[in-house]
């Protein structure tokens, strides 16, 4: 077998142009599959990086489309309803209530429009929002309704270019009403899923309930699943619970970062596989080209085949010789295609400013497929060579 491989390489050297044309289809096919799959992997990674790893065990619940149209089907997120959800929905680890409002925050001559969120104790740290400076809200801050605020990174940079915001007092204007707050923390700039860690700010829900809207219902309920792997199942459970409770399928809007990332990744992966399958057609076209070249090769080398048969070579030996030659072409084409595919993928991801991710599976699968293509399309010419009569083969040239 090794001798047949050496003979194949020598034959390739004698017919460089023919060999190159045979390789071209395989190289293009393998490289195309790798590039497309790599782009899919990079896009999936970008999606995950954009949303971050924070809050993957969180489920958001807010008033749905039907609730806004029909008040009779609306759900009031009161404090007592929190206990109801705990008792009737399985898979819940913890529940937080939130309220959102828009306003303007200012310090000295600097001001910025801000989306402010009133949250409960330990929500930010549980969600995974890290502080660049300062501290989180304490239980006392929430219970007493202390006028303390945590700023997003962009807002803090706008108000305090020198990065000395912690300990300063800012003014938050909501519906033309001014409130003074002590800055106790600044969030890191990070991908934070459903939370705004850059252009937002956070106050305690205790202050919101005492000074802004007395005894408010929550506008959004954040539910933590017992584990990240249970988040998708919890989303389905919550949807079913509220459908049964109100008799309306869209009585509340239920979403989670885990579900969104999974759906988007699935779409990206499906598109990548479809495009890779289309690209793989070029491998089949390349295989047809190899079969034609091998038929020509068998015709040209009839005398060699006749001599080998006259010296006692069996049909199986002749068949093996040409199958190895055909497979050798696709092996070389597969190797070159992988190298080219990785190089093109790196260049494309560099231009798109994405993280370079190479799909090892696509390299292995495309290489194996290319070798199988060589064997499959080389079998017919190899069988033709094996069936040649040595007398006719020797007299044919």
N, C-alpha and C positions, 0 to 999 in steps of 0.2 A: 504493500500500500504506500509506503514511504517512497519507494522507487517511482511509483505512478505519479505521486505528487511532484517529485523532482522533474519528471518528464513533462508534466503539465506546465511547470514554470518555464522550462526550456522552450516549449511550444509557444507560450505566451510571448517570450522574448523574440521569437522569429516572426510573430504576427502582432506587432505592437499596436498598429492602428485598429485592427479587428478586435483585439483584446480591450483596448480603450473604449471602443463603441459598445462592447458587451458590458463593460463595467458601468458605463454612464447611467443606464437606466436604474441599476441597483443602487448606485451611489445617491442619485436624486431621490429615489423612493425612501431609502433609509434616513437620509438627512431630513427630508420633509416630515416624516413621522416624528422624529426626535424634536425638531423645531416646534411643531404644532403642540406636541405634548408638553414640552418645556414651557411654552407660552401659557398653556392652561394651568400648569403647576404654579407658575409665577403669579398669574392673575389670582388664583386661589389664595396664595400666600399674602398677596397685597390686600385682599378682602379681610383676611384675618388680622393683618397688621393694622389696617385702617380702623377696625372696630376694637382692636385690642383684646386682651384676655380678661379684662375686668367685666364682672357682671354676667358671666356665662351661666351662672346658676340662678339668675334673676328672671322673673316674669313680671311684665308690666300690665296692669289692668286699668282701663279708663272708660269713660262713658262711650258707648258705641253709637253707630249711625241710627239705629232704631230708637235708642234712648233719646236722642236729640229730636227725633220726629214725633215720638209718642211718649208723653210724660208718664203715662200709666205703666209703661214697661221699664222706666228708669230705675236704677239702683242707687240708693243713697249710701255712700261709704261713711257711715257713722262709726263711732268708737265701738258700739255694741256689735256692729256687723263684723268687725275684726274677729271677735270671739266666735261668731257664727261660722265664718270661713274656716277658722282653726278646727272647729268641731266637725265640719261636714266635708271638707276637702282633704283628702289624704296626700301625703308627700310634701307637706309644707313644713319648713324649718322655722321661718320667721316672717313676719309681715311688718312693713313700714308704710305709713301714710305720708303723702307729699302734696304740696300745693305750689303752683307756679304762678308767677306774676312778672310783669315787665316794668322797668323803671329806669331811672338814671342815677348813676353813682358818681360822686364828685369829691375831689380833694383839692383845695386851693383853687387854682385857675383851670385845673384839668377835670374833665368829665367824660363819661362814656355811657352809652345806652347798654343796658344789661338785662339778661334774662335771669331772674332771681328765683330760687327754689327754696321753699321752707321744708326742712327735713327733720327727722327725729334722730335721737342720740344713736351713735355708732353706725348710722347708715353709710356714711361716706367711707369709713375704713373697711366696712364689710364689703362694700361694692368694689373696693380696690383702688379708690382714688388716693394717691399718695401726696403728701405735703412736701413742698419745697422748703417751707419755713413755717414756724409757728406750731400750733396744736389744734386738735379737733375739738368739737363741741363736747362739753361734759354733760352728765345727767342733770347737774344743777342748772346749767345754761338753759336746758330745755324746759325743766320744771318751772323755773323762775321766770322764764321768758326774757333772759338777758339779751341786751342789744349788742350782740356780737356777730361778726360776719367773717366768712372765708371767701377769698377772691380767687377767680380763675387766673391762670398765668398771664394771659393777654391783657385782661383788665388791670391786674396788678402792675404790669410793665407800663401800661398807659398812664396810670395814676402816679406810680412811683418808679421812675426810670432808673433810680439808683438802687432799687431792690430793697428798700428799707420800709416796706409798708406795714409789717407787723408792729402793733403797738400804736399805730396812728388811728385817728378818728376820721371816718368818711361820712358823707351825707348821702342817704338813699332816698330819692324822691319817687313816691308811688301814688299815682292819681292826685298829683299836686300836693301831696302831704309829705313833709320832710321828716326823716328819722335819722338820728345820729347813731352810728355803729362803730364799735371798736374792732379793728382788724386783728383777728387772732391767728390767722393762717393764710398761706398762699399755696395753691395747688401746683403740682408739677405739670409741665406740658406733656400730655400723654394721650394715647388713644383710649377713650373711655366709653365706648359703646353708646348707650342711650343717655349718658350724662354729659353735660357741657363743662369740661374741665379747663377750657380756655377763655371763652367769652361769657361765662356765667359767674354767678356768685351764690352763696348759700347762707341762709339764716336759719334759726331754730324755728320749728313749727310751734313751739311754746310761745314765742314772741308773736308769731303770726296770729295765733288764736286769741291772744290777750289784747293786742294793739291794732291789728289790721282787720281781721274778720272774726268776731267772737264765735266760739263753738262751731268751727267750720267743718263741713264734710270734706273728705279728701278728694282732690281732683284726679289723683293717680295713686294707685295702690301697687307697691312693689313687694312681690312675694319671692322669698328665697326657697329654692328646692332643697331637698335633703342632700342632693349631690348634683354635679353638672350632668352626669349621665341620665338623671331622672327629669331634666328640665323639659325636654320635648314632650314626655308623657304627662307632665304636670300641666303644660299648656292645653293639651287635649282634655284633661280632666276638668280644668277650670272652665273651658268653653262649654262643656257638657253640663256642668253645674249651673251656670248662669242661664243657659238655654232652658233647662228644666225649671229654674226658679222664676223666670219671667215669661216663658212661652215664646220668646223671640230669639232667633239664632244670632242676631247682631245687637243684642242688648248691651254688650260691653265689647270693647276692643282689647284683645289679648295678644301680646307679642313678647318675644324674647330674642336676645342676641344670638343665643345658641341656635334657635330655629331659623332665624334670618341668615346666619352664616352658613348653616347646613344647606338651605335651599339655594343660596347663591353659588355655593361650591358645587352643588349637584348639577346646576345648570351649566356652569363653566366646564365641569368634567364631561358632561354629556356632549357639549359642543366640541370639545377637544377630541373626544373619541370619534365623533362623526367626521370631523375634518381629517383626523389621522387615517380613518378607514378610506376616505377619498384619496388621500395621499398614497396609501398603500397600493392603490390601483396601478401606480407607476411601477411598483415592484413586479406586478403581473406582466405589465407591458415589457419590462426589462427581461423577464423570464422568457417571454415569447421570442425576444431578440436573441437570447442565449440559445434557445432551441434551434433557431434558424442558423446561427453561426456554427453550432455543433453539427448540424446536418451537412453544412458545407465542409466542415473539418473532416467528417467521416468520409465524405466523397473524395476529398483530396488525398486522404491517407489510406486508401484501399490497399495499396501495395504493402504498406507497413502492417496492416491488419492481416493480409494474406501470409506474409512472412512469419508473423508471430503464430498464426494458426498452424502453418506448415511445420513449425518447430515444436508444436505440441500444446500451445496455449488453448485453454478451454474457453467456451463462450462466456462463462461466468467471469473469467479473468479479463477478457476483452471488455465486457460490460462494465466491470469495476473500473477499468482504466479510464473510460470516457465519463463515467459518473463522477469519479474523483476530479477529472479535469473540469467538468461542468460546475461541481460544487466549489472547486478552488476559485473559480471566477467570482462566484457570489460571496465567498468568504472574504476575498480581498475587497470586493465592492462594499460589503457590510462594514468592514473595518474602516475604510476610507470614509464611508457615509457617516459612521458614528463620529469620527473626528471632525468632519465638516459640519455635521449637525450641531455638535457641541459648540464649535466656533461661531456658527451663525447665531445660535441661541444666545450666546454671551453678547454678541454685538447688538442683537435686537433688544435684549433686556437692558443693555447699557444705554442705548438710544432712548428707550422708553422710561429710563430711570427707575427700573424695577429691580428687585432682588433677583440675582441669578439662581435659578433652581433648575437642576437637570433631573429628568425622570429616568431613574435607573431602569425601571421596568420597561420603558419605551425603548431604551438601548438594547436590552436583552431580547425583548420580543421582536423588534425589527430585525435584529441580527439573525436570530433563529429562523424567522420567517424567510429572510433572504436566502439562507442556506437551503431551506426546504424547497424554495422556488427553484434553486439551481438543480437540486436532485430531481424534482418533479419534471421540469421541462427538459432536463438532460437525459431522462430515462428512455424516451423514445429514440433519440439518435444513438444512445449507447446500445439499446436492444437491436437496432438496425445493424450496427457494427458487429454485434455478437453473432448475428444470423448469417453474415456474409459467408459464401462458399469460398474456401481458400484458393481454389483454381481460378474461379471467376475474378476474385479480388486481385490475384497476381497478374492476370491477363488484362485487367481493366486500366492499366496505366502504361 
